[in-house]
Amino acid sequence: MFLEERRNKILAYLTKHERASVDYLATAFAVSKETIRSDLNEFVRLNLVQRCYGGAIIVRRSLQSELIAPRSKNFEVLLKRLEKQTLHQTSKQKGNKMNGKVCILGSFNVDIVAKVARFPKGCESIIAQGSALGPGGKEANQAMAASRGGSQVYFVTKVGTDQFSQFAYDHLSSSDIHAFKLYQSDTEPTGNSIIYVSQQNGENMIAIYPGANQTITDDEVAAIAPELTTSDVLLVQLENNFSVTLNVIKLAHALGKKVILNPAPYPSEILPYLDYLDVITPNETEASLLSGIDIQDFDSTKEAALKIARMGAKRVIITMGSRGVLLYDGHQSQHIPALGVDTTGAGDAFNGAFAAALANGQSMVQAATYASAFASLAVEREGASNMREHQQVIARLSQR
């Protein structure tokens, strides 16, 4: 038996039975105890198990049932569905009270950011004042926010066969996300975003190549069903291929789960299916495209929310940056001011925190207020995936 095959089988056993002794594993796999100890130490390095006297105990139930391993200078994610799996709280939750469960199907991108004094003109090369490479993708950011917001998050995404698949695995493994599963595309690279940030006025220019995010299959969506069944909320956006995103929305709707859609980037294809949604969370631009109403002020924002609700969505939340959010609950509109600093660009933080609060049993108004506070804290840190802790949000709310 090859090393990778043995380690995958050991990990599958630990995932199912939670613990195992070195003696048992050495006998079961017909190898030396020292070999098993080496295998377990590798799992410790990946934050999957904790060593104990004579064996190991699973500490993170990763739905990544097989390991990412180097092959031919690339990294391949070997996938195998785990059946009858029960999730347990990971020791990485840093004191958050984990109640509700949020299932997220979405995108993972690698963000390549360049800070420039100004945007370059056509055919012009300029020297950047700084650069950074980090994890991104709307749903990966929202999964981070939902985790920090106090919910158990099951995150499903797809990456390529390039070196960024390992980058994605390492990022998700070290995060507060409770459990995740990476699929892998043989035909497309890991999604990426090229971002220019102007130091002149703070504006940005973004070019996104979705890559593997656009190759999720119906079978991969069907595999979400066991986790979706035990979830309270499904949160999705539209950076993945539309057909499978719609399928998982329909599946969650059929299971009676709350469905939250962040309609970004906006496609007109979503319009016939708004009645599958419990909450839709467009920003002002997306709300204008959805409703056909040119949003200029609070009155036109209310008009757009009402129009979107009449088109089928049960509840509408329009995020308005520094002006806060407008919530329409199917009966009346309510304005929730932004808390603290300008929240422009904090849509991912808002959506993730809102989903967490809703899954934890808060009302629409309570969840939106919590999410506004979370978003205001998130923009105080640089980097789209840098999210604050639950207790910091509570502290900010108590200052109001």
Sequence and secondary structure as in RCSB ss.txt:
>XXXX:A:sequence
MFLEERRNKILAYLTKHERASVDYLATAFAVSKETIRSDLNEFVRLNLVQRCYGGAIIVRRSLQSELIAPRSKNF
EVLLKRLEKQTLHQTSKQKGNKMNGKVCILGSFNVDIVAKVARFPKGCESIIAQGSALGPGGKEANQAMAASRGG
SQVYFVTKVGTDQFSQFAYDHLSSSDIHAFKLYQSDTEPTGNSIIYVSQQNGENMIAIYPGANQTITDDEVAAIA
PELTTSDVLLVQLENNFSVTLNVIKLAHALGKKVILNPAPYPSEILPYLDYLDVITPNETEASLLSGIDIQDFDS
TKEAALKIARMGAKRVIITMGSRGVLLYDGHQSQHIPALGVDTTGAGDAFNGAFAAALANGQSMVQAATYASAFA
SLAVEREGASNMREHQQVIARLSQR
>XXXX:A:secstr
  HHHHHHHHHHHHHHHSEEEHHHHHHHHT  HHHHHHHHHHHHHTTSEEEETTEEEE S  S  S EEEETTEE
EE      S      GGGTT    SEEEEE   EEEEEEEESS   TT     SEEEEEEE HHHHHHHHHHHTT
 EEEEEEEE SSTHHHHHHHHHHTSS SEEEEEE SSS  EEEEEEEETTTS EEEEEE GGGGG  HHHHHTTH
HHHHT SEEEE SSS HHHHHHHHHHHHHTT EEEE   S  GGGGGGGGG SEE  BHHHHHHHH     SHHH
HHHHHHHHHHTT SEEEEE GGG EEEE SS EEEE   SS  TT HHHHHHHHHHHHHTT  HHHHHHHHHHHH
HHHTTSSSTT    HHHHHHHHHT 
